[in-house]
Amino acid sequence: MSGLSGPRRAVAIASVLAAMVLVVLDAAIANVALPTIAGSLHVTPAKSVWVITAYQTALLMALLPCAALGESLGYRRVFTGGVALFTGASVLCALSPSLSWLVAARFLQGLGGAAIMALGVALLRVVVPHRRLGAAIGWNALAIALSSAAGPAIGAAILSATNWPWLFAVNLPLGVLVLLATRALPDAGGTARRLDLFSVALNAGAFASLVIGVELLPARPALAAVLLAVAALELVTLVLREMPKEVPLIPIDLLRGDSFRFSVIASVCCFAGQTAGIVALPFYLQHGFGQDTLMTGLYMTPWPLTVAIAAPFAGRLADRVSTAWLCAVGGVCLATGLGAAALWPLEGNPMPLVPLTMLCGLGFGLFNVANNRNMFLSAPIERSGAAGGMQGTARLLGQTAGAVIMTLLFTLTSADAAPQIGLGIGAVLTFVAGLVSALRVSPMPSR
């Protein structure tokens, strides 16, 4: 497809990127605000974490159904509905008189965010020319990286000037602008294919049980084990139910292709390793080097900033060279940075971590942009929604796995040893991501 042209293309791209910024920035700000919210609503820090858990649960529950709904009703309609729901739920968050209200509103935000995340790149695919898809994914990665990097600082600035409800109220003007800009998006009709509501319920139940089970694992392992077993049973039932279908809710049709399947596996491994590293580094800096919160944040900043610099370059490069090799190189760079951070004899000086975290950012920028491009181009354009849903699901599953790894390490080992072990495990996982990507360089031999 040739995509849109002229000013309409620019507005359409801006609407997608601004919606992504809205979702990512809000998540980053909410993380920073948890202690303030807990104090204001008179709840324990442990209970305040449900503000994050509710959002993550809704995202995982709704990504694949939103992708299927987008293919059925049209990408623009469902994407716009997601922006409207996210914006309206932000107002409910700002008006929350209690934790229960806030958690429910955050769940609604997650449902809206799922539509945005599942269909954003699918819309870019029909907005830009085929040859420019890599560049467009690079712009998307740049917007996400900058939002992630700026979120904590913006959240801290808002909290220093006013109270926490304004963290969510500021979404309203940007959300309204995005809604107006979505009129520039192409209004292609959907397939009108009906969703299997029982499969949607199985999908929601499986991912809800998974996320809640993971959250309860350290404190209530028996209940967590039951929930994880329920998640596995529901997931197996869902796969068996969807397998015979021509267009399944879980994109089994796409996963049958080597290129798409390898990209999904590599994505899960990369995000698991990256998350383990990002969780481990602050503890490493504070426990191993005695850095305060401010200095820890400064030492962490080069990672997302390097991702932001590398992403547009990686996008242009992905349109010209093999994405398999780019992913392999990116995975190796990320693994090298994490492994060196774990093993390098720093001798009480954390400064060598700065170039190592920059190497991690470069590696992740190269890997993520190229891997996402391959994932979408491995799917027919009419299945772009399913590819987007699977891409988001792989990312969140990887992030969840990385967080679980670090939780178990802190439970089973000391606070001094866990960060370095976590960095080492992150290095192994990201190296595996690069290795899996290299399998796409040539076709698998036939048996």
C-alpha positions in Angstrom: 0.0 0.0 0.0 1.2 3.5 -0.7 -0.2 5.0 2.5 -1.5 8.5 3.0 0.2 11.6 1.7 0.8 15.3 2.6 -0.4 17.0 5.8 -3.0 14.2 6.4 -0.2 11.6 6.8 1.6 13.9 9.3 -1.5 14.4 11.4 -2.3 10.7 11.3 1.2 9.7 12.4 1.1 12.4 15.1 -2.2 11.0 16.4 -0.8 7.5 16.8 2.5 8.6 18.4 0.7 11.0 20.8 -1.6 8.3 21.9 1.4 6.0 22.6 3.0 8.9 24.6 -0.3 9.3 26.6 -0.3 5.6 27.6 3.5 5.2 28.3 3.8 8.6 30.1 0.8 7.9 32.4 2.3 4.5 33.4 5.7 6.0 34.2 4.1 8.8 36.2 1.8 6.4 38.2 4.8 4.3 39.3 6.5 7.4 40.8 3.4 8.5 42.5 2.6 5.3 44.5 4.1 6.5 47.8 2.2 9.8 47.6 -1.1 8.0 46.7 -0.7 5.5 49.5 -0.2 8.3 52.0 -3.1 10.4 50.7 -5.6 7.5 50.6 -4.3 6.1 53.9 -3.5 2.7 52.6 -0.3 0.5 52.9 2.3 0.6 50.2 1.5 -3.0 49.4 -2.1 -2.2 48.7 -1.1 0.8 46.6 0.7 -1.5 44.2 -2.8 -2.6 43.0 -2.9 0.8 41.1 -0.2 -0.7 38.9 -1.4 -4.3 38.9 -4.9 -3.4 37.8 -3.6 -1.5 34.8 -1.2 -4.3 33.8 -3.9 -6.9 34.2 -6.3 -5.0 32.0 -3.7 -4.6 29.3 -2.9 -8.3 29.1 -6.5 -9.3 29.3 -7.6 -6.9 26.5 -4.6 -6.8 24.0 -5.7 -9.8 21.8 -9.4 -9.1 22.0 -8.9 -5.4 21.1 -6.7 -6.6 18.1 -9.5 -8.9 17.0 -12.1 -6.2 17.5 -10.0 -3.8 15.4 -9.9 -6.3 12.6 -13.7 -6.8 12.8 -14.9 -3.2 13.2 -11.9 -1.3 11.7 -8.7 -0.1 13.2 -9.6 3.6 13.5 -12.9 3.0 15.2 -11.5 0.7 17.9 -8.3 2.8 18.3 -10.4 6.0 18.7 -12.6 4.2 21.2 -9.5 3.2 23.2 -8.3 6.8 23.3 -11.7 8.0 24.5 -11.9 5.3 27.2 -8.4 6.0 28.4 -9.1 9.8 28.6 -12.4 9.3 30.4 -10.9 6.8 32.8 -8.1 9.4 33.5 -10.8 11.8 34.7 -12.2 9.1 37.0 -8.7 8.5 38.3 -8.4 12.2 39.1 -11.7 12.2 41.0 -11.0 9.0 42.9 -12.0 9.3 46.6 -10.7 5.9 47.6 -8.2 3.2 46.5 -11.0 0.9 45.3 -12.3 3.7 43.0 -8.8 4.4 41.7 -8.0 0.7 41.1 -11.3 0.4 39.1 -10.5 3.5 37.1 -7.0 2.3 36.4 -8.4 -1.0 35.1 -10.6 1.0 32.7 -7.5 2.9 31.7 -5.8 -0.4 30.9 -8.6 -1.5 28.7 -8.3 1.8 26.7 -4.6 1.5 26.6 -4.8 -2.0 25.2 -6.7 -0.8 22.2 -4.1 1.9 21.6 -1.1 -0.5 22.0 -2.6 -3.3 19.9 -3.6 -1.1 16.9 -1.1 1.7 16.9 1.5 0.1 14.6 -1.2 -1.6 12.6 -2.5 1.9 11.8 1.0 3.2 11.0 1.3 0.3 8.5 -1.6 1.6 6.5 -0.6 5.3 6.9 3.0 5.1 5.7 4.4 3.5 2.5 5.6 -0.1 2.9 9.2 1.0 2.4 9.0 3.4 5.3 7.5 1.0 7.9 10.9 0.6 9.7 11.3 4.3 10.0 7.7 4.7 11.4 8.4 1.9 14.0 11.6 3.8 14.9 9.5 7.0 15.5 7.2 5.0 17.6 10.1 3.6 19.7 11.5 7.1 20.0 8.2 8.4 21.4 8.0 5.5 23.9 11.6 5.8 25.0 11.4 9.6 25.6 8.1 9.2 27.5 9.6 6.4 29.7 12.7 8.6 30.4 10.7 11.8 31.0 7.9 10.2 33.1 9.5 10.1 36.5 10.8 13.7 36.2 7.4 15.0 35.0 5.6 13.1 37.8 8.0 14.5 40.4 7.5 18.0 39.0 3.7 17.7 39.2 3.8 16.3 42.7 6.1 19.1 43.8 3.6 21.7 42.6 0.2 20.2 43.4 -1.5 17.0 44.6 -1.6 13.5 43.0 -5.0 13.7 41.1 -3.4 16.2 38.7 -1.1 13.4 37.5 -4.2 11.9 35.8 -6.1 15.1 35.1 -3.3 16.3 32.8 -4.2 13.5 30.4 -7.5 15.2 29.5 -6.2 18.0 27.2 -3.8 15.7 25.4 -6.5 13.0 25.1 -8.9 15.5 23.5 -6.3 16.6 21.0 -5.5 13.0 20.1 -9.2 12.3 19.6 -9.5 15.3 17.2 -6.4 14.2 15.3 -7.6 10.6 14.8 -10.0 12.0 12.2 -7.0 12.0 9.8 -6.5 8.2 10.2 -7.8 6.0 7.3 -11.3 4.8 7.9 -11.0 1.3 6.4 -13.9 -1.0 7.1 -13.4 -4.2 9.1 -14.2 -7.7 8.3 -17.4 -7.7 10.5 -16.2 -11.0 11.9 -17.9 -11.9 15.2 -15.8 -12.4 18.3 -16.1 -15.7 20.1 -17.1 -14.4 23.6 -16.2 -17.6 25.3 -12.7 -17.4 23.9 -12.5 -13.8 25.0 -13.5 -14.9 28.5 -10.9 -17.7 28.6 -8.3 -15.2 27.4 -9.2 -12.7 30.1 -9.3 -15.3 32.8 -6.0 -16.8 31.8 -4.1 -13.5 31.8 -5.9 -12.2 35.0 -5.0 -15.4 36.9 -1.4 -15.1 35.6 -0.8 -11.5 36.6 -2.5 -11.8 40.0 -0.7 -15.2 40.7 2.6 -13.6 39.9 1.9 -10.7 42.2 0.9 -13.1 45.1 3.9 -15.4 44.6 6.2 -14.0 47.3 3.6 -13.5 50.0 1.1 -16.3 49.4 2.8 -19.0 47.3 0.0 -21.7 47.7 -2.7 -19.4 46.4 -0.3 -18.1 43.7 0.3 -21.7 42.6 -3.4 -22.4 42.3 -3.9 -19.2 40.2 -1.0 -20.1 37.9 -2.4 -23.6 37.4 -5.8 -22.1 36.5 -4.1 -19.7 34.1 -2.3 -22.7 32.4 -5.5 -24.7 32.2 -7.5 -21.8 30.7 -4.7 -21.0 28.2 -4.5 -24.7 27.0 -8.3 -24.7 26.7 -8.2 -21.5 24.7 -5.5 -22.8 22.3 -7.4 -26.0 21.7 -10.6 -24.1 21.1 -9.0 -21.6 18.7 -6.7 -24.0 16.8 -9.2 -25.2 14.2 -10.3 -21.6 13.3 -9.1 -19.9 10.2 -8.7 -16.5 12.1 -8.1 -17.4 15.8 -8.1 -15.0 18.7 -4.6 -16.1 19.7 -2.9 -15.7 16.3 -2.0 -19.4 15.9 -2.1 -18.9 12.1 0.7 -16.3 12.3 2.7 -18.3 14.9 2.9 -21.2 12.4 5.3 -19.1 10.3 8.9 -19.5 11.4 9.7 -15.7 11.0 6.8 -14.5 13.2 7.2 -17.2 15.8 10.9 -16.6 16.2 10.2 -12.8 16.5 7.7 -13.5 19.3 10.0 -15.8 21.2 12.9 -13.4 20.9 10.7 -10.5 22.1 9.7 -12.4 25.2 13.3 -13.3 26.0 14.6 -9.8 25.3 12.0 -8.0 27.4 12.5 -10.5 30.2 16.2 -9.9 30.2 15.8 -6.1 29.9 13.3 -5.9 32.7 15.5 -8.0 35.0 18.4 -5.6 34.3 16.3 -2.4 34.8 15.0 -3.7 38.1 18.4 -4.9 39.3 20.4 -1.8 38.4 18.8 0.6 41.0 19.4 -1.9 43.8 22.9 -2.5 42.6 23.6 1.2 42.6 22.0 1.8 46.0 23.2 -1.4 47.9 26.5 -1.9 46.1 27.6 1.7 45.7 25.7 3.6 48.3 24.1 6.0 45.8 21.0 8.0 46.9 17.8 8.0 44.9 18.7 11.1 42.8 22.1 9.7 41.8 20.6 6.4 41.0 18.1 8.0 38.7 20.9 10.0 37.0 23.0 6.8 36.4 19.9 5.0 35.0 19.0 7.9 32.6 21.6 7.1 29.8 19.8 3.8 29.1 16.4 5.2 27.9 18.1 8.2 26.3 20.3 6.0 24.2 17.3 3.9 23.2 15.6 7.2 22.0 18.7 8.2 20.0 19.2 4.7 18.5 15.5 4.0 17.6 15.1 6.3 14.6 18.5 5.2 13.3 17.5 1.6 13.7 14.2 2.2 11.9 16.0 3.6 8.8 18.5 0.8 8.9 15.8 -1.8 9.2 14.3 -0.7 5.9 17.7 -1.4 4.2 19.4 -4.4 5.8 18.4 -7.8 7.3 16.3 -7.4 10.4 17.5 -10.8 11.6 21.1 -9.5 11.8 20.0 -6.2 13.4 18.2 -8.2 16.1 21.1 -10.5 16.6 23.6 -7.6 16.9 21.2 -5.7 19.2 20.7 -8.8 21.4 24.5 -9.3 21.7 25.0 -5.6 22.6 22.4 -5.7 25.3 23.7 -9.0 26.6 27.3 -7.6 26.7 26.2 -4.5 28.6 24.3 -6.5 31.2 27.0 -9.1 31.5 29.8 -6.6 31.9 27.7 -4.7 34.5 27.4 -7.9 36.5 31.0 -9.0 36.2 33.1 -5.8 35.8 35.4 -5.1 38.8 34.0 -1.6 39.5 35.9 -1.2 42.8 33.4 1.1 44.4 33.2 3.4 41.3 29.9 3.2 39.5 31.0 5.5 36.6 31.9 2.5 34.3 28.2 1.6 34.4 27.4 4.6 32.3 28.9 3.4 29.0 27.6 -0.1 29.8 24.0 1.1 30.2 24.4 3.1 27.0 25.5 -0.1 25.3 22.3 -1.7 26.7 20.2 1.2 25.3 21.9 0.9 21.9 21.3 -2.9 21.8 17.7 -2.6 22.8 17.0 0.1 20.3 18.4 -2.0 17.5 16.7 -5.1 18.6 13.2 -3.8 19.3 12.7 -1.7 16.2 14.0 -4.4 13.8 12.1 -7.2 15.6 8.8 -5.3 15.6 9.2 -4.5 11.9 9.8 -8.2 11.1 6.8 -9.2 13.2 4.4 -6.9 11.3 5.8 -7.7 7.9 5.6 -11.4 8.6 1.8 -11.0 8.9 -0.6 -10.2 6.1 -1.8 -6.6 6.2 -5.3 -7.8 7.1 -3.9 -9.5 10.2 -1.9 -6.4 11.3 -4.2 -6.1 14.4 -3.4 -9.6 15.5 0.3 -9.0 15.0 0.0 -5.8 17.1 -1.9 -7.7 19.8 0.7 -10.5 19.9 3.6 -8.0 19.9 2.1 -6.2 23.0 1.4 -9.5 24.7 4.9 -10.8 24.1 6.3 -7.6 25.6 4.2 -7.7 28.7 4.8 -11.4 29.2 8.5 -10.8 29.0 8.3 -7.8 31.4 6.3 -9.9 33.8 8.9 -12.8 33.6 11.7 -10.4 34.3 10.0 -9.0 37.3 9.3 -12.5 38.7 12.9 -13.4 38.2 14.0 -10.5 40.3 11.3 -11.1 43.0 12.5 -14.7 43.4 16.1 -13.6 43.6 15.4 -11.1 46.3 13.4 -13.8 48.1 16.0 -16.5 47.8 19.3 -14.5 48.1 20.5 -11.4 49.8 19.8 -7.8 48.7 23.6 -7.5 47.9 23.8 -10.6 45.7 20.5 -10.5 43.9 21.2 -7.5 41.6 24.4 -8.9 40.1 22.8 -12.4 39.6 19.8 -10.6 38.0 22.1 -8.7 35.6 23.7 -12.0 34.7 20.4 -13.7 34.1 19.3 -10.7 32.0 22.5 -11.1 29.9 21.8 -14.7 29.2 18.1 -14.0 28.2 19.0 -11.2 25.9 21.8 -13.3 24.3 19.2 -16.0 23.7 17.0 -13.3 22.1 19.8 -12.5 19.7 20.5 -16.1 19.0 16.8 -16.9 18.2 16.7 -13.9 15.9 19.7 -15.2 14.0 17.7 -18.3 13.1 15.7 -16.1 10.8 18.8 -15.4 8.6 18.2 -18.5 6.5 15.2 -20.9 6.2 15.0 -23.8 8.6 16.0 -27.0 7.0 13.1 -29.3 6.0 12.8 -32.6 7.7 
